[in-house]
Amino acid sequence: MAENFEEMIKFIFEIEEIDEIKFKKIEISEDKIIFFAFRGSQKMMLGKLTSGTIEPLCFILKMGGEYHYCPLNKNKFDEEIVKKFVAQYKY
């Protein structure tokens, strides 16, 4: 019952939740690039933004052709971030 009620409320108020990992690329030099990974979360209601957060997760350093994963905020290695990074930047 609770799931149906929650779905009904989301439908009536057109509530949409977006939660995704994004990357921001910063080139330091030709052989040094930093890719910052952050989680962006948004909640939309009736087509308008009601809340949003940006949480830094890690950065990936490309130096000398090698990639180094560096977690932030006491986060640990996250395979999901690496898979998204590879899909976006390696191919």
Backbone bond lengths (Angstrom), bond angles and torsions (degrees), N, CA, C in turn:
res aa  C-N    CA-C-N  psi(-1)  N-CA   C-N-CA  omega(-1)  CA-C   N-CA-C  phi
1 M - - - 1.447 - - 1.520 111.41 -
2 A 1.341 116.34 -43.09 1.465 120.44 -177.73 1.529 111.40 -62.95
3 E 1.336 116.91 -39.04 1.471 120.17 178.91 1.519 111.04 -64.61
4 N 1.322 117.02 -43.50 1.468 120.91 178.82 1.518 111.08 -62.53
5 F 1.336 116.69 -41.17 1.464 120.98 179.59 1.527 110.11 -64.17
6 E 1.336 116.25 -44.85 1.469 120.51 179.27 1.530 110.87 -61.85
7 E 1.307 117.63 -43.50 1.465 121.50 178.06 1.526 111.10 -64.01
8 M 1.329 116.93 -38.27 1.451 121.33 179.21 1.542 110.51 -64.70
9 I 1.326 116.83 -43.97 1.475 121.26 178.09 1.526 110.13 -61.78
10 K 1.341 117.21 -44.51 1.468 120.68 178.49 1.525 110.87 -60.59
11 F 1.324 117.03 -39.85 1.459 121.02 179.82 1.530 111.15 -67.70
12 I 1.315 117.21 -46.53 1.478 121.54 -177.25 1.526 111.12 -62.86
13 F 1.325 117.19 -45.44 1.463 121.27 -176.25 1.530 112.91 -94.55
14 E 1.340 116.68 7.86 1.463 122.51 179.10 1.527 111.12 51.03
15 I 1.329 116.13 49.33 1.467 121.20 -179.21 1.522 109.07 -82.40
16 E 1.324 115.00 127.69 1.462 121.77 178.76 1.524 107.90 -128.24
17 E 1.324 115.84 131.40 1.456 120.99 178.85 1.525 108.66 -113.42
18 I 1.330 115.94 128.61 1.457 122.43 179.86 1.519 107.68 -118.52
19 D 1.310 116.69 125.56 1.464 122.42 179.76 1.519 106.50 -137.96
20 E 1.344 116.49 111.86 1.463 118.96 -176.60 1.523 111.39 -147.05
21 I 1.308 114.66 157.41 1.452 121.93 177.05 1.525 107.58 -98.35
22 K 1.326 115.63 130.34 1.462 121.51 179.53 1.516 109.41 -125.34
23 F 1.335 115.60 159.59 1.452 121.70 -179.84 1.524 110.14 -124.09
24 K 1.310 115.56 145.08 1.463 122.37 174.03 1.525 107.01 -123.51
25 K 1.325 116.23 122.19 1.459 122.49 -175.27 1.533 109.83 -97.38
26 I 1.332 115.94 129.68 1.462 121.68 176.67 1.523 108.37 -127.80
27 E 1.334 116.47 119.21 1.460 120.88 179.24 1.527 109.59 -90.28
28 I 1.320 115.46 119.04 1.465 121.78 178.26 1.523 109.32 -85.22
29 S 1.319 115.95 -47.13 1.467 123.26 176.48 1.525 107.26 -152.96
30 E 1.323 117.01 -175.84 1.468 119.79 -178.72 1.521 112.73 -58.94
31 D 1.338 117.27 -37.32 1.466 119.71 -176.44 1.529 113.45 -107.49
32 K 1.338 118.09 8.65 1.467 120.92 177.82 1.525 109.88 -130.58
33 I 1.330 114.71 117.61 1.470 121.62 178.75 1.525 107.88 -133.50
34 I 1.324 115.25 136.25 1.463 120.81 176.03 1.526 108.16 -111.21
35 F 1.320 115.41 130.23 1.462 122.50 175.17 1.527 107.19 -112.17
36 F 1.329 117.64 108.46 1.460 121.31 176.67 1.524 108.86 -84.49
37 A 1.321 116.01 132.19 1.463 121.26 177.00 1.525 108.45 -108.88
38 F 1.318 115.65 133.06 1.451 119.56 177.00 1.520 109.62 -142.87
39 R 1.326 114.39 153.63 1.459 120.65 177.99 1.518 107.65 -98.04
40 G 1.307 115.14 123.90 1.456 121.35 177.15 1.518 109.29 -107.55
41 S 1.314 116.28 123.19 1.466 121.21 179.37 1.523 108.74 -121.46
42 Q 1.319 115.45 135.25 1.455 121.42 178.38 1.513 109.44 -136.43
43 K 1.310 115.28 148.27 1.456 120.67 172.23 1.525 106.44 -125.63
44 M 1.330 115.53 125.72 1.460 122.45 179.69 1.522 108.14 -112.59
45 M 1.344 115.78 141.48 1.449 120.40 175.50 1.524 107.99 -138.03
46 L 1.324 115.44 126.06 1.465 122.45 -177.33 1.525 111.06 53.83
47 G 1.338 115.92 38.48 1.459 121.63 176.05 1.515 115.33 79.64
48 K 1.344 118.26 5.91 1.464 121.26 -179.32 1.520 109.75 -121.51
49 L 1.328 115.08 144.49 1.454 121.50 178.53 1.524 109.62 -68.55
50 T 1.332 117.09 125.41 1.462 120.30 178.35 1.517 111.90 -106.57
51 S 1.340 117.59 -28.77 1.462 120.67 175.95 1.520 109.41 -159.08
52 G 1.318 114.80 156.32 1.455 120.26 178.23 1.513 110.39 -159.07
53 T 1.329 115.92 147.30 1.461 121.03 177.29 1.517 109.11 -139.14
54 I 1.315 114.92 152.20 1.459 121.91 172.94 1.524 106.51 -128.44
55 E 1.322 115.68 121.87 1.467 121.10 -178.36 1.528 109.14 -119.61
56 P 1.347 118.01 116.14 1.465 119.26 175.69 1.528 109.78 -67.83
57 L 1.335 116.16 134.11 1.462 120.67 -176.25 1.526 112.51 -109.17
58 C 1.335 115.81 -46.75 1.460 120.29 -176.71 1.518 108.30 -168.19
59 F 1.318 115.04 177.43 1.453 119.08 164.77 1.512 107.82 -135.32
60 I 1.304 114.05 151.15 1.457 121.09 178.37 1.520 106.44 -115.69
61 L 1.311 115.60 121.02 1.460 122.02 -177.83 1.520 109.30 -99.49
62 K 1.325 116.00 124.09 1.461 120.52 173.22 1.526 106.24 -103.54
63 M 1.332 114.60 117.78 1.463 119.70 -177.45 1.520 108.50 -142.85
64 G 1.322 115.81 123.10 1.458 119.56 179.04 1.513 113.24 61.22
65 G 1.332 117.93 32.80 1.461 121.43 178.98 1.517 114.69 81.74
66 E 1.328 118.08 -0.68 1.460 121.99 178.47 1.523 109.75 -110.31
67 Y 1.331 115.67 151.07 1.458 121.81 179.40 1.525 109.06 -111.58
68 H 1.336 115.74 135.96 1.463 121.74 -179.33 1.524 108.71 -126.48
69 Y 1.329 116.47 125.06 1.462 123.38 179.68 1.529 108.23 -88.18
70 C 1.314 117.35 125.93 1.463 122.59 -178.28 1.529 109.44 -127.75
71 P 1.339 118.43 103.27 1.472 120.66 -177.94 1.525 111.93 -70.68
72 L 1.331 115.61 154.64 1.463 122.62 176.80 1.530 108.87 -121.65
73 N 1.313 116.94 160.47 1.473 123.80 174.48 1.524 113.21 54.58
74 K 1.304 117.06 40.61 1.474 122.95 178.11 1.523 113.10 62.94
75 N 1.340 117.21 16.85 1.462 120.88 174.79 1.514 108.86 -72.55
76 K 1.303 116.53 155.44 1.459 122.00 176.64 1.520 108.84 -104.51
77 F 1.311 116.30 176.71 1.457 121.92 177.96 1.520 109.15 -54.25
78 D 1.332 116.06 133.02 1.460 121.45 -178.18 1.528 108.83 -124.92
79 E 1.322 115.38 109.33 1.462 121.51 -177.23 1.532 111.73 -62.65
80 E 1.327 117.47 -32.92 1.462 121.89 179.56 1.538 110.61 -61.18
81 I 1.315 116.61 -42.72 1.469 120.86 178.88 1.523 110.18 -63.19
82 V 1.313 116.87 -44.67 1.471 120.88 -178.84 1.526 110.62 -63.19
83 K 1.327 117.47 -42.62 1.475 120.34 178.62 1.525 111.23 -61.62
84 K 1.336 117.37 -43.23 1.466 120.38 178.68 1.524 110.99 -66.13
85 F 1.316 116.50 -38.91 1.461 120.88 178.63 1.526 110.74 -62.69
86 V 1.316 116.31 -48.36 1.472 120.74 -179.69 1.521 110.74 -61.05
87 A 1.320 116.72 -43.05 1.465 120.32 179.81 1.515 111.87 -63.22
88 Q 1.320 117.28 -33.90 1.459 121.19 -176.13 1.528 113.90 -86.77
89 Y 1.326 117.94 -36.41 1.465 120.28 -170.61 1.524 115.97 -114.93
90 K 1.296 119.14 -16.24 1.466 119.45 -176.16 1.526 113.24 -96.34
91 Y 1.322 118.51 -16.78 1.460 119.91 -176.24 1.492 111.12 -125.95
